Amino acid sequence: MTLSFKTQIDGEPTYFVHKIWNGLENILKISPDRLCIDWFGHLTSARIYFAINPDLAPKIHTIREDRKERWKPGTWIHFVINNRTPDRLQFAPVVKCVSVQKIKITYDNIPPLGRCASISVDGKYLFPTDIYLLAKNDGFDSIGDLLEYFNKDFEGKIVHWTDFKY
């Protein structure tokens, strides 16, 4: 099934493609150079296009709405940018979904603090250190960036393509 990723959020680059490639390096047990050769057959153009940066933290899952309960372990993941456009590009090898976890983000107004978010995964509330890890593993630079993107109550799934779980 197609997983489409944004290349920009609010005009700023996401580097999701690069971060996913960094995560795939770990699960496929091959270097980004080898991954480029295997997938594209031509190392130079792939490295120029993706400008692989080993300093970027790997993106090892994605958070999605799943009203129709389509995401399940074993579902094939097709990593795509520019979906449903003439510039559609599947930018990585197809891998299987390893697991899914339910995620819930809720906002409450708590005086005197104001608007506060809480995040639970599979019914367990996360501590701030776990929320930071969730944000990083989902490709965001900070908890603030994650909460700015998911800026209202949200229920969905974490789609994992590694063995990691919260």
Backbone as JSON, one array per atom type, in Angstrom:
{
  "sequence": "MTLSFKTQIDGEPTYFVHKIWNGLENILKISPDRLCIDWFGHLTSARIYFAINPDLAPKIHTIREDRKERWKPGTWIHFVINNRTPDRLQFAPVVKCVSVQKIKITYDNIPPLGRCASISVDGKYLFPTDIYLLAKNDGFDSIGDLLEYFNKDFEGKIVHWTDFKY",
  "N": [[0.85, -1.16, 0.0], [0.45, 2.28, -0.62], [2.47, 4.68, 0.95], [2.53, 7.94, 1.3], [4.7, 10.73, 1.41], [5.41, 13.99, 2.63], [7.49, 16.48, 1.21], [7.93, 18.95, 2.09], [6.95, 21.03, 4.83], [5.03, 23.67, 5.7], [6.62, 25.24, 3.99], [9.2, 24.53, 4.66], [11.89, 22.18, 4.33], [11.35, 18.67, 4.88], [13.01, 16.48, 4.92], [12.24, 13.86, 5.02], [12.48, 11.77, 3.14], [15.26, 11.3, 3.1], [15.66, 10.65, 5.77], [14.12, 8.34, 6.01], [15.53, 6.65, 4.28], [17.88, 6.48, 5.77], [16.9, 5.01, 7.93], [16.13, 2.66, 6.61], [18.57, 1.67, 5.88], [19.44, 0.51, 8.24], [17.56, -1.59, 8.67], [17.67, -3.11, 6.36], [20.25, -3.85, 6.35], [22.33, -2.9, 4.75], [24.56, -0.56, 3.24], [23.87, 2.96, 2.56], [24.96, 3.64, 0.05], [25.06, 1.15, -1.26], [22.37, 0.53, -1.2], [21.4, 2.51, -2.9], [22.58, 1.69, -5.32], [21.41, -0.86, -5.65], [18.66, -0.19, -5.83], [18.35, 1.89, -7.74], [20.23, 1.33, -9.67], [22.14, 3.01, -10.55], [24.52, 4.62, -9.01], [25.54, 7.32, -8.85], [23.53, 9.22, -9.77], [21.47, 8.69, -7.95], [22.64, 9.36, -5.49], [23.08, 12.08, -5.85], [20.43, 13.0, -6.23], [19.13, 12.26, -3.81], [20.91, 13.1, -1.88], [22.16, 11.79, 0.4], [22.36, 11.9, 3.87], [24.11, 11.03, 6.53], [23.97, 12.15, 9.03], [21.41, 12.79, 9.71], [18.71, 11.88, 11.79], [17.28, 8.62, 11.75], [14.1, 7.94, 10.22], [11.74, 5.84, 11.39], [9.16, 5.03, 11.44], [5.72, 5.92, 10.72], [3.01, 8.14, 11.37], [-0.39, 7.74, 10.97], [-3.8, 8.38, 9.96], [-6.31, 5.89, 10.11], [-8.96, 5.03, 9.32], [-10.31, 3.01, 7.97], [-9.11, 0.74, 8.81], [-6.88, -0.37, 7.41], [-4.12, -0.67, 7.62], [-1.95, -3.17, 8.56], [0.14, -5.66, 10.15], [2.44, -7.09, 7.87], [1.44, -5.92, 5.58], [2.39, -4.6, 2.47], [4.66, -1.93, 2.04], [4.87, 0.92, 0.1], [6.97, 3.41, -0.43], [6.49, 6.76, -1.15], [6.76, 9.91, -2.84], [5.16, 12.94, -3.91], [2.65, 11.87, -4.59], [-0.09, 10.86, -6.68], [0.4, 12.66, -8.72], [1.97, 13.82, -11.79], [4.64, 13.73, -11.17], [5.07, 11.66, -9.43], [6.97, 9.56, -7.32], [8.37, 6.58, -6.37], [10.46, 6.14, -3.84], [12.05, 4.29, -2.53], [12.94, 0.86, -1.75], [10.35, -1.66, -1.63], [8.95, -2.61, 1.42], [7.84, -4.7, 4.18], [5.16, -3.95, 6.43], [5.86, -4.09, 9.77], [4.62, -3.9, 12.26], [1.73, -2.38, 13.86], [0.65, 0.32, 15.92], [-1.78, 1.73, 18.06], [-2.41, 5.17, 18.28], [-3.06, 8.08, 20.16], [-3.69, 11.46, 20.36], [-4.39, 14.04, 22.46], [-5.8, 17.18, 23.4], [-6.02, 19.45, 26.07], [-7.33, 22.14, 28.03], [-5.64, 23.41, 30.59], [-5.73, 25.18, 33.41], [-3.21, 26.83, 35.32], [-1.7, 26.49, 33.06], [-2.56, 26.43, 30.4], [-3.13, 25.38, 27.04], [-2.57, 21.98, 26.75], [-0.95, 19.0, 25.67], [-1.51, 15.49, 25.48], [-0.22, 12.25, 24.92], [-0.98, 8.99, 23.95], [-0.06, 5.6, 23.46], [-1.21, 2.61, 22.31], [-2.97, 2.71, 24.45], [-1.41, 3.45, 26.65], [-0.1, 6.17, 28.4], [2.43, 8.41, 27.3], [5.58, 9.45, 28.62], [7.35, 12.63, 28.76], [10.03, 12.15, 27.76], [9.63, 9.88, 26.22], [7.83, 10.88, 24.37], [9.45, 12.68, 23.06], [11.2, 10.85, 21.83], [9.35, 9.55, 20.19], [8.67, 11.68, 18.46], [11.19, 12.17, 17.19], [11.67, 9.63, 16.0], [9.63, 9.63, 14.2], [10.44, 11.43, 12.39], [10.42, 14.14, 12.98], [11.92, 17.17, 14.21], [11.6, 17.99, 16.8], [9.54, 17.85, 19.81], [7.79, 19.97, 19.75], [7.57, 20.47, 16.97], [6.28, 18.12, 16.15], [3.83, 18.37, 17.57], [2.91, 20.72, 16.48], [2.34, 19.92, 13.9], [0.44, 17.85, 14.32], [-1.96, 19.29, 15.41], [-4.42, 19.2, 16.63], [-6.95, 17.22, 18.32], [-6.34, 13.78, 17.76], [-6.63, 10.55, 16.36], [-5.15, 7.54, 15.45], [-2.83, 5.41, 13.74], [0.44, 4.13, 14.39], [2.57, 3.26, 11.96], [4.83, 0.8, 11.62], [7.99, -0.01, 10.23], [10.11, -1.26, 11.28], [11.34, -3.27, 14.03], [10.88, -1.83, 16.31], [8.99, -0.68, 19.13], [6.64, 1.19, 21.17]],
  "CA": [[0.0, 0.0, 0.0], [1.24, 3.5, -0.75], [2.67, 5.65, 2.03], [3.0, 9.17, 0.68], [5.37, 11.61, 2.36], [5.62, 15.37, 2.23], [8.89, 16.91, 1.14], [7.97, 20.23, 2.8], [5.85, 21.41, 5.71], [5.08, 25.13, 5.87], [7.73, 25.79, 3.21], [10.5, 24.04, 5.14], [12.1, 20.78, 3.94], [11.16, 17.67, 5.93], [14.08, 15.48, 4.82], [11.68, 12.55, 5.31], [13.06, 10.78, 2.23], [16.61, 11.01, 3.57], [15.55, 10.0, 7.08], [13.63, 6.98, 5.77], [16.67, 5.9, 3.74], [18.77, 6.19, 6.9], [16.27, 3.93, 8.68], [16.17, 1.44, 5.81], [19.94, 1.15, 5.95], [19.53, -0.33, 9.43], [16.77, -2.83, 8.6], [18.09, -3.92, 5.22], [21.62, -4.22, 6.67], [23.24, -2.52, 3.69], [24.88, 0.86, 3.29], [23.07, 3.78, 1.63], [25.53, 3.53, -1.29], [24.62, -0.13, -1.83], [20.92, 0.66, -1.38], [21.22, 3.3, -4.13], [22.93, 0.86, -6.47], [20.41, -1.9, -5.79], [17.35, 0.33, -6.17], [18.36, 2.7, -8.95], [21.15, 0.8, -10.66], [23.14, 4.01, -10.9], [24.85, 5.25, -7.74], [25.77, 8.76, -8.91], [22.3, 10.01, -9.84], [20.71, 8.51, -6.71], [23.27, 10.14, -4.41], [22.83, 13.5, -6.12], [19.02, 13.29, -6.01], [18.74, 12.14, -2.42], [21.91, 13.73, -1.02], [22.09, 11.03, 1.64], [23.04, 12.57, 4.97], [24.11, 10.11, 7.68], [23.79, 12.89, 10.28], [19.98, 12.9, 10.0], [18.16, 10.75, 12.55], [16.4, 7.81, 10.89], [12.63, 7.88, 10.4], [11.5, 4.4, 11.42], [7.72, 4.78, 11.39], [4.92, 7.09, 10.36], [1.72, 8.23, 12.06], [-1.44, 7.93, 9.96], [-5.2, 8.03, 10.21], [-6.6, 4.59, 9.49], [-10.39, 4.82, 9.59], [-10.78, 1.77, 7.36], [-8.31, -0.38, 9.36], [-6.15, -0.97, 6.29], [-2.72, -0.97, 7.96], [-1.79, -4.37, 9.4], [1.43, -6.31, 9.93], [2.51, -7.86, 6.64], [1.06, -5.08, 4.44], [3.56, -4.08, 1.75], [4.77, -0.47, 2.08], [5.48, 1.58, -1.05], [7.34, 4.76, -0.01], [6.24, 7.61, -2.31], [6.57, 11.37, -2.74], [4.39, 13.5, -5.03], [1.63, 10.91, -4.97], [-1.21, 11.33, -7.5], [0.83, 13.73, -9.63], [2.87, 13.28, -12.81], [5.98, 13.6, -10.6], [5.08, 10.59, -8.42], [8.22, 8.81, -7.27], [8.59, 5.61, -5.29], [11.85, 6.48, -3.6], [12.76, 3.27, -1.77], [12.43, -0.49, -1.96], [9.12, -2.05, -0.94], [9.19, -3.41, 2.63], [6.61, -5.07, 4.86], [4.8, -3.37, 7.71], [6.21, -5.05, 10.83], [3.57, -3.82, 13.27], [1.03, -1.1, 14.01], [0.22, 0.65, 17.27], [-2.78, 2.79, 18.11], [-1.92, 6.41, 18.91], [-4.1, 9.09, 20.43], [-3.17, 12.76, 20.81], [-5.51, 14.85, 22.94], [-5.48, 18.5, 23.92], [-6.88, 19.95, 27.13], [-6.98, 23.44, 28.57], [-5.37, 23.2, 32.02], [-5.28, 26.42, 34.06], [-2.82, 28.05, 34.59], [-0.76, 26.14, 32.0], [-3.12, 26.65, 29.07], [-3.36, 24.2, 26.19], [-1.59, 20.92, 26.98], [-1.17, 17.79, 24.89], [-1.11, 14.19, 26.03], [-0.13, 11.25, 23.85], [-0.98, 7.61, 24.4], [0.17, 4.58, 22.44], [-1.83, 1.37, 22.78], [-3.64, 2.97, 25.72], [-0.47, 3.87, 27.69], [0.37, 7.54, 28.21], [3.87, 8.54, 27.17], [6.28, 10.49, 29.36], [8.0, 13.56, 27.81], [11.18, 11.55, 27.08], [9.09, 8.98, 25.2], [7.23, 11.72, 23.33], [10.59, 13.18, 22.27], [11.63, 9.73, 21.0], [8.3, 9.39, 19.17], [8.83, 12.77, 17.49], [12.41, 11.91, 16.43], [11.5, 8.42, 15.19], [8.67, 9.93, 13.14], [11.08, 12.34, 11.45], [10.34, 15.53, 13.41], [13.11, 17.63, 14.93], [11.3, 18.28, 18.2], [8.16, 17.62, 20.24], [7.03, 21.12, 19.25], [7.26, 20.26, 15.55], [5.26, 17.06, 16.1], [2.54, 18.89, 18.04], [2.45, 21.73, 15.53], [1.76, 19.19, 12.77], [-0.78, 17.23, 14.86], [-2.33, 20.4, 16.29], [-5.76, 19.01, 17.19], [-7.14, 15.84, 18.75], [-6.04, 12.87, 16.66], [-6.55, 9.11, 16.61], [-4.66, 6.84, 14.27], [-1.9, 4.31, 13.95], [1.86, 4.24, 14.06], [2.92, 2.19, 11.04], [6.24, 0.5, 11.83], [8.71, -0.9, 9.31], [11.19, -1.88, 12.06], [10.82, -4.01, 15.2], [10.72, -0.91, 17.44], [7.64, -0.4, 19.64], [6.58, 2.02, 22.36]],
  "C": [[0.9, 1.24, 0.0], [1.27, 4.29, 0.55], [3.29, 6.88, 1.38], [3.56, 10.1, 1.73], [5.54, 12.99, 1.76], [7.12, 15.64, 2.16], [9.06, 18.26, 1.83], [6.75, 20.35, 3.7], [6.04, 22.89, 6.0], [6.31, 25.74, 5.19], [9.11, 25.34, 3.63], [10.67, 22.58, 4.74], [11.94, 19.83, 5.13], [12.34, 16.71, 6.02], [13.56, 14.08, 5.13], [12.28, 11.47, 4.42], [14.42, 10.35, 2.75], [16.56, 10.24, 4.9], [15.03, 8.56, 6.94], [14.76, 6.11, 5.22], [17.65, 5.55, 4.86], [18.21, 5.06, 7.75], [16.29, 2.61, 7.93], [17.56, 0.82, 5.8], [20.07, 0.18, 7.12], [18.75, -1.64, 9.28], [17.18, -3.71, 7.43], [19.54, -4.37, 5.36], [22.57, -3.98, 5.49], [23.45, -1.02, 3.76], [24.0, 1.64, 2.33], [23.62, 3.71, 0.2], [25.04, 2.26, -1.98], [23.12, -0.09, -2.1], [20.63, 1.44, -2.66], [21.5, 2.45, -5.35], [21.85, -0.18, -6.72], [19.09, -1.35, -6.32], [17.35, 1.05, -7.52], [19.27, 2.18, -10.04], [22.21, 1.79, -11.08], [23.4, 4.88, -9.67], [24.91, 6.77, -7.83], [24.48, 9.56, -8.9], [21.49, 9.88, -8.56], [21.32, 9.35, -5.6], [23.05, 11.63, -4.63], [21.38, 13.84, -5.78], [18.68, 13.28, -4.53], [19.71, 12.79, -1.45], [21.9, 13.09, 0.37], [22.96, 11.69, 2.71], [22.99, 11.68, 6.19], [23.91, 10.82, 9.02], [22.31, 13.06, 10.64], [19.5, 11.66, 10.74], [17.23, 9.96, 11.66], [14.93, 7.95, 11.25], [12.28, 6.41, 10.31], [10.02, 4.03, 11.48], [7.01, 6.04, 10.93], [3.58, 7.01, 11.08], [0.67, 8.57, 11.01], [-2.82, 7.69, 10.54], [-5.43, 6.68, 9.54], [-8.04, 4.21, 9.79], [-10.9, 3.5, 9.06], [-9.97, 0.55, 7.81], [-7.55, -1.12, 8.26], [-4.73, -1.38, 6.66], [-2.65, -2.1, 8.97], [-0.38, -4.91, 9.19], [1.38, -7.17, 8.67], [2.1, -7.08, 5.4], [2.34, -4.54, 3.78], [3.52, -2.55, 1.75], [5.52, 0.01, 0.85], [5.72, 3.04, -0.64], [7.32, 5.69, -1.21], [6.27, 9.08, -1.91], [5.79, 11.8, -3.99], [3.31, 12.54, -5.52], [0.5, 11.59, -5.74], [-0.88, 12.57, -8.32], [1.7, 13.09, -10.71], [4.3, 13.06, -12.28], [6.07, 12.54, -9.51], [6.38, 9.82, -8.49], [8.21, 7.86, -6.09], [10.08, 5.65, -5.02], [12.64, 5.42, -2.84], [12.21, 1.9, -2.1], [11.15, -0.74, -1.16], [9.52, -2.92, 0.26], [7.83, -3.73, 3.27], [6.42, -4.25, 6.13], [5.06, -4.44, 8.77], [5.11, -5.08, 11.89], [2.87, -2.48, 13.19], [0.68, -0.94, 15.49], [-0.79, 1.77, 17.19], [-2.18, 3.99, 18.84], [-3.08, 7.37, 19.05], [-3.4, 10.33, 20.98], [-4.38, 13.59, 21.22], [-4.99, 16.15, 23.54], [-6.51, 18.89, 24.97], [-6.4, 21.33, 27.54], [-6.85, 23.28, 30.08], [-4.87, 24.5, 32.63], [-4.21, 26.09, 35.1], [-1.91, 27.77, 33.41], [-1.26, 26.47, 30.61], [-3.32, 25.34, 28.33], [-2.22, 23.2, 26.36], [-1.97, 19.68, 26.19], [-0.78, 16.57, 25.71], [-1.15, 13.2, 24.88], [-0.12, 9.87, 24.48], [-0.76, 6.7, 23.2], [-0.31, 3.26, 23.02], [-2.4, 1.53, 24.19], [-2.73, 3.41, 26.86], [0.02, 5.28, 27.39], [1.88, 7.58, 28.19], [4.4, 9.68, 28.04], [6.97, 11.41, 28.34], [9.21, 12.96, 27.09], [10.73, 10.59, 25.98], [8.45, 9.76, 24.05], [8.33, 12.3, 22.44], [11.09, 12.08, 21.32], [10.64, 9.46, 19.88], [8.47, 10.43, 18.07], [10.05, 12.5, 16.6], [12.24, 10.72, 15.48], [10.5, 8.62, 14.07], [9.2, 10.99, 12.18], [11.0, 13.8, 11.82], [11.58, 15.89, 14.22], [12.86, 17.83, 16.41], [9.85, 17.88, 18.52], [7.27, 18.74, 19.71], [6.63, 20.96, 17.79], [6.18, 19.19, 15.37], [3.89, 17.61, 16.47], [2.01, 20.01, 17.15], [1.79, 21.06, 14.32], [0.44, 18.52, 13.17], [-1.35, 18.2, 15.9], [-3.77, 20.35, 16.81], [-5.87, 17.54, 17.6], [-7.03, 14.91, 17.55], [-6.05, 11.44, 17.16], [-6.11, 8.44, 15.33], [-3.75, 5.7, 14.65], [-0.47, 4.76, 13.68], [2.16, 3.02, 13.19], [4.43, 1.99, 11.14], [6.8, -0.36, 10.7], [10.0, -1.41, 9.95], [10.53, -2.61, 13.23], [10.53, -3.09, 16.4], [9.25, -0.75, 17.82], [7.74, 0.49, 20.87], [5.89, 1.28, 23.47]]
}
